[in-house]
Amino acid sequence: MPSPSSLRTLQRRACSSRNLPSCRRYASHGHGPQYNEPTGYLFSEKPLPAGQKRKKEAWENVWYVGMYGTMGLAAVLLYYKPDTSVQSWALKEAKARMEARGEKTEL
């Protein structure tokens, strides 16, 4: 098996003689920061001077209503969801069979 350095050399030779799309590198290695540099502030917002209030952006109220409204709706739907467990079905079935045989059910 050839060594990695010899494979790189072969690839460079093949790519230098032809301008093939497979020989191009689209990565940006070492060309500036790859992410937002940390500023030390929460969400990169500088603290306001004393006495000033933060102004909400237009999307924030929509996000609050959508997020907490969806959580409330999910809570209501989960509370009223039908009981589909095997245990409750088996209990109802056992009671119905016992009553059909004439036995008393005190469960």
ABEGO torsion letter per residue (X at the ends): XBBAAAAAAAAAAAAAABBBAAABBABBBGBEBABBBBAGBBGGBBBBBBGBBBBBBAAAAAAAAAAAAAAAAAAAAAAABBBABAAAAAAAAAAAAAAAAGBBBAX
